[in-house]
Amino acid sequence: LNPTSVSWSSPFSDWVGPSKAEVEAPQHETSLSFASPESDWIATRPEEIAASIAHSAETSDHAHLSYAAAESDFTSPYANELARAEAARQEFDSSSLSYAHLSFATPTADFLGTHAYPKEAGHDSITLSEAMAPTNEARVLTSADGRFRIQHVNDAWTRLCGYTNEQSAGKTLGILQGEATDTKAVEELVAMLRQGKSTEAVLINYDRYGRKFRNHLKTIPVVSDETGEITHFLGTLRDIGGADNSQLASAQAVMVP
C-alpha cells in the first residue's frame, strides 16, 4: 500500500481509499455521482447523452415546448402531430354527427351511457332490454295494442312530467295533453304508431302540476328478441323550451324520421 492514501481516520475510509497509482492514473469521464447506488445504477453514460443530443438536434422540433413544467412539455404534441390533426379535421365530415344522445349531466354519464346512441340508418326498432337501459333521457314505455297504455316510466320522465311510475301505470299519454295541445298532430302521431312506424313530433304538453312545456317527442317500436314482433313503443321526451312563445307553441307537427 501507498501510505499517502491511508488517512488512519477509520478502517472503512482507509479500506476504500485509492492508491497513489489509482490517483495518478488517467481519469475517465463518468456519469456516476456516487450520491447513492440507485442514482448511479440508472445514470446515463456520457456517450448515450451525446448520442441523444445529436439525434434530437437532427430530427426533433422543440418549438412546441413551453418549459413551463415537465408534465406540460412531456404531453405537448409536436408541430407535425398538430399538422396531421388539422388535416384530419378538415377531411372529417361532421354533418352526420348527432349529439341527441348526450345528457350533459356529467362527463361520466355521457361517456359510459349504454344504448343511448341513435340507431344507425336503417334501424327502426329496439329491443326491450335496450328500451329499459339506464339513461338520463326521459323515457316512457307503452303497450302496442293501439291504446298505448303506459307500462313503465323512468326517473327522468318523472322529473319532467311529475308522475311517478305508479301514478302513470295503466294510463295513456293523454295525461300530458291540455288546452294548447294540437289534437290533430296527436291523431296523426297515433295513426303512424298503429302502422308500427318510428316518429318524431313537437307538441305542447303539460306536467302533473299544469306547467306547459314544448315537448320534442321521439317514438320507436320495441320488438321481441325471440319473434321480432312489436311488443311495446318507447317514447323519449325532451323539453325544448319556447312554450310561452305563441309562434313556437303553434308550430306543433309530426315528423317522419
Phi, psi and omega in degrees: 000150175270117185303334183290344180268000182255123182266343184061015180282324177197154178301323183295311181296323180287327180295321183266354181298134180289151175283169180299321180296322180290323180294321184274352180293151178304136182275142178252147176295141181216150176260007182280133179261343184061017178288317178201155177301324183295314182295322180287331181294323184261001182298142178279135180290152182305319181293331177289321178296314181298318180294321180295318180295317180296316180294319180296319181294329183277325192245346189251149174248117185259016182295339183277352184280133179261339183061017178287319179203153180299322183294315182294322180286328180293324184264356182291138177284148175286163181301320180290331176292319177297320180296318178295320179296319179294320178296319179294322180297319181292331180277342186284133178264107183268003184294338182268359182286146175226135180249018184294336182281350183275133178265338183060019177292309174211154175302323182295318181298318181285329181284324186259354182304133181255145176057026181257350182282149179299148178292150177291160180305135179102345178263121182233026177203163176224168178270168181295322179296324177291320181295327184266004181295147178301138180198159175270359176285148175280113186237143176227133179252125182241166175288166180246025184271007180099342177261341174055052177284144184290128178257327183198144171228151179263178184296325180295323177294319178298319179295325181282316189258344176090347182264134176281173178299318180293320180289335184269333188304130177086348179270169176258172179287002173298341179294344180262358183267154181206198186301321185271358180287133180282104183294329179295319178294322178297316180297321178295320178297314180298320180299320180290324177296321180293342175270001178078024184261150170284143182219163170226147179208154171244118185228158169268120178237172182229140176276182184301332185261009177089004178288128181273136176217150180270114192254123170267106185256131173241134178235147180211141178293145174250124187249157178286139177295328184277312188257339183079003180278152179288123179249333182210175168234142177250127175249134177245123184251144176214126177283113183258008176075173177086014182295333181269359176270114186300324181291317179289320183297331181279347183270067178260131185201160175256136181239143177261119182301000000 
